[in-house]
């Protein structure tokens, strides 16, 4: 999966996020609609679609969508 497909999947999961809001360099925590509930949605999305478990420290270690995507890719390589 490329980063654009990853972004589309995330945007589809976050109901109140208009399509096209997220870009690879978006600091997702600074998106106006972002809340702790969205962090749980991201964790569930990654688990359901990639069978990768993200923790709170994993998320805190990322800032941008690209960081998040690269983390998931790295975890997939270690499986």
N, C-alpha and C positions, 0 to 999 in steps of 0.2 A: 504494500500500500504506500502510495506517495503522500506527501504532506497535504496536498490539496484535498485528497479523499478523506484524510484524517480530519481536516478542518470541517469539511462538509458534514461528516458524521457527528462531530461535536456540536456544530450549530443545530443539527436536527434534534439532538438530545436536549438541548437547552431551549425550552419552548419560548421563553420571552426574549430570545436573542435573534434579532433580524438577520437573515442570511446575508453574507458578505461582510459581517462585522469583524470577524476574525481573520487575521493575516499571519503569516509566519512570525513576523516581528512584533505582534501584538502582545503587550504585557497583560495577560488575561485577567490578572487580579485588579487591574485598573479599569476594566470594562464596567460601565455604569451599572449594569444589571448584576454584576458579580456578587455572590454571597457564599457563605459557607455551604449552603445547600448545593450550589453549583460544583463545589469541590467534590462532594459526594457523588454527584452525577458524573463527573469526569472519572472518578475512581470506578464507578459501576460500568461506564461505557468502555473503559479500557479492559476491565476484567471480562465483560461479556463478549467483546469483539476480538480481543487479542489473547485472552487467557493469561493476562499479566496482572499481578497484584501490585498496586501502588499504595504506599503508606503516606501518612501525613508528612514525615520528613522528606519523602520523595518529592511531594508537591512543593514543599517549602524550598527545596533546592532548585526549583525551576522558576523562571520569570515569564518567558515568552512561550507562545504556542510551539515554536521551533524547539525550545528546550524540552518541552513536554514530549513532543514527537520523538526527539532524539533519545530521551530516556526510555520510552516504550521500545524503540528499535534496539537499544542496547540490552534491555531486559529480554527481548525476544531472542537475541543472539546467545544469551547465557542459559537459555532453557534447554 
